[in-house]
Structure formats: structure tokens, C-alpha cells
Amino acid sequence: MKALATLTAYLIVQLACAQAIASLTLPAEVRTTTPDATVQRDLVGADLQLTTDLTEALVRERRATRQGWEVRVIAADGTLRMTGTYKDEELTIPHGLFAYHHPDGNLESAGRYVSGLKKGVWQRYAPDGTPLAERVYGAGSYKDLELQLGWATVAEVVPR
């Protein structure tokens, strides 16, 4: 009986997800995927966790890549809300470039995660697009920050 209830709940979520996706008017760059890519879609809330509540649901698209799991979160009106890459299939370890968007689609913040931690300079923007103060995460010295962001390199010592 419990298995039937679980299966029923799963099917309801899949149907709701399909209906939400069908109602989206997505920009071409959001709809486009490579022919060999398998895109998985889930309904998530504002906290990006799975949800069955359709009132505030967003559609999360994810697909496996060589770098990890590429994710896009799209609102019901088709606006992009988040893009990023996770190391793991469970989407618990963000790793790579991320961008978060305000409800109107304007960029809210962008930066890099390294193994689940924010690293380097994160750009932030007000809802009207006005730049806000940058935030720097995980920086030691300025020299370390230069290396992390690729602004400098360290020469390799070659033995003679």
C-alpha cells in the first residue's frame, strides 16, 4: 500500500512537471540541448529543493556533462532563475560558475563555487541591474586570489 502511495505521488509530480514545462514559453537558448543529452526535469521551490507545491514551483533541468551536472532553473513564465554545475548527481556540491537571477530575469549574482564553497569574487546586482558591492570569498592573500582567478601563474621549476 505504501509503495502504491509513493508511486502515485511520483506520477502526480511527473504530470505536474510535464504540465508546467508545457506551459512555459522558453527562450530558444533555454530550450536547446544537444541531441545526445538526456535532460531530467523536476519541480523545485524557491530554495531549489524538490517540491509538490505547484503555487511557487520552478522547473529544474539537469543533465550530466564531463564537468558534473549542469543545472538550469526556470520560472513558470520562462525566465531563467539559476544556472550552475554540481559535482554530484544529488546536486549537493556546487562546483563551477553559477548565476542567480531576480524574478524578472535580471542577473542577481554570479561567481564560482569550488567543491561546495564560494570562492573568489562574486558580482552582485540590484533588481534594476545596478551593480552592488562585490564580495570576495575564500581569499587568503592577494597573490592567492590572483592565482585562483587565473590572473597570475606560478612558473614550474624544472631540474637541470
C-alpha positions in Angstrom: 0.0 0.0 0.0 2.9 2.4 0.9 4.6 1.6 -2.5 1.3 2.4 -4.3 1.1 5.8 -2.5 4.7 6.6 -3.3 4.2 5.6 -6.9 1.0 7.8 -7.1 2.8 10.8 -5.6 5.7 10.3 -8.1 3.3 10.2 -11.0 1.5 13.3 -9.8 4.8 15.2 -9.6 5.8 14.0 -13.1 2.4 15.0 -14.5 2.6 18.4 -12.8 6.2 18.9 -14.0 5.1 18.0 -17.6 2.2 20.4 -17.4 4.4 23.2 -16.0 7.0 22.6 -18.7 4.3 22.5 -21.5 3.0 25.9 -20.3 6.4 27.5 -20.4 7.3 29.9 -23.2 11.1 29.3 -23.1 13.6 31.4 -24.9 15.5 29.4 -27.6 18.7 29.3 -25.7 17.0 27.6 -22.8 15.2 25.0 -25.0 18.3 24.0 -26.9 20.1 20.8 -25.8 22.5 18.6 -27.6 20.9 15.6 -29.3 22.7 13.1 -27.1 21.9 14.9 -23.8 19.3 13.5 -21.5 17.6 16.3 -19.7 15.9 15.5 -16.4 13.2 17.8 -15.2 12.0 18.3 -11.6 9.7 20.8 -9.8 11.6 22.7 -7.1 10.7 25.5 -4.7 12.5 28.8 -4.2 15.0 27.0 -2.0 15.8 24.8 -5.1 14.6 21.7 -3.2 12.1 19.2 -4.7 8.5 20.2 -4.1 5.0 19.1 -4.9 3.5 22.6 -4.2 2.6 24.0 -7.6 1.9 27.5 -6.4 5.5 28.6 -6.4 7.2 25.8 -8.3 10.1 26.3 -10.6 11.4 23.8 -13.2 14.9 22.5 -12.7 16.5 21.0 -15.7 19.7 18.9 -15.3 21.9 16.9 -17.5 25.2 15.0 -17.0 28.3 16.5 -18.5 32.0 15.8 -18.2 32.3 18.5 -15.6 29.4 17.3 -13.5 25.7 18.0 -13.5 24.7 21.1 -15.5 21.6 22.7 -14.0 19.1 25.4 -15.1 16.2 26.6 -13.0 13.3 28.3 -14.9 10.2 30.0 -13.6 6.8 29.3 -15.0 6.9 32.5 -17.1 10.0 31.2 -18.8 12.5 33.5 -17.0 15.9 31.9 -16.1 16.4 31.9 -12.4 19.7 30.0 -11.9 22.4 28.2 -13.9 25.4 26.3 -12.5 27.2 22.9 -12.3 27.3 20.4 -9.5 29.9 17.7 -8.8 27.3 15.1 -7.8 24.1 13.7 -9.2 22.3 14.6 -5.9 23.1 18.3 -6.6 24.6 18.9 -3.2 28.1 20.1 -4.2 28.1 23.2 -6.4 31.3 23.4 -8.4 32.0 25.9 -11.1 30.4 29.1 -12.4 26.9 30.0 -11.0 24.5 32.7 -11.9 21.4 33.6 -9.9 18.6 35.8 -11.4 16.0 38.1 -9.9 12.3 37.1 -10.6 12.3 39.4 -13.7 15.3 37.6 -15.2 17.9 40.3 -14.4 21.2 39.0 -13.0 21.2 39.0 -9.2 24.7 37.5 -8.6 27.4 35.5 -10.3 30.5 33.8 -9.1 32.3 30.5 -8.7 31.9 27.6 -6.3 34.8 25.2 -5.6 33.8 21.9 -4.0 30.7 23.5 -2.4 32.3 26.7 -1.2 32.0 30.1 -2.7 35.5 31.2 -4.0 36.8 34.4 -5.4 34.9 37.5 -6.5 31.1 37.3 -6.6 29.4 40.1 -8.6 26.0 41.3 -7.2 23.3 43.4 -8.8 20.2 45.2 -7.7 16.9 44.2 -9.4 17.2 47.2 -11.7 20.7 46.0 -12.8 22.7 48.4 -10.8 26.0 46.8 -9.6 26.2 46.3 -5.9 29.4 45.8 -3.8 31.4 42.7 -4.8 32.0 40.1 -2.3 35.3 38.1 -2.1 35.1 34.6 -0.7 37.9 32.2 0.4 40.7 34.6 -0.4 43.9 34.5 1.5 46.5 36.9 0.2 46.1 39.0 -2.9 48.6 36.7 -4.6 46.5 33.7 -3.7 43.4 35.4 -5.2 45.3 36.2 -8.4 46.2 32.5 -8.8 42.7 31.3 -8.0 41.1 33.6 -10.6 43.8 32.9 -13.2 45.2 36.4 -13.2 48.6 35.1 -12.4 50.5 31.8 -12.8 53.4 30.2 -11.0 56.3 29.1 -13.1 57.2 25.5 -12.9 60.7 24.7 -11.6 62.5 22.4 -13.9 65.5 20.5 -12.5 68.7 20.7 -14.6 
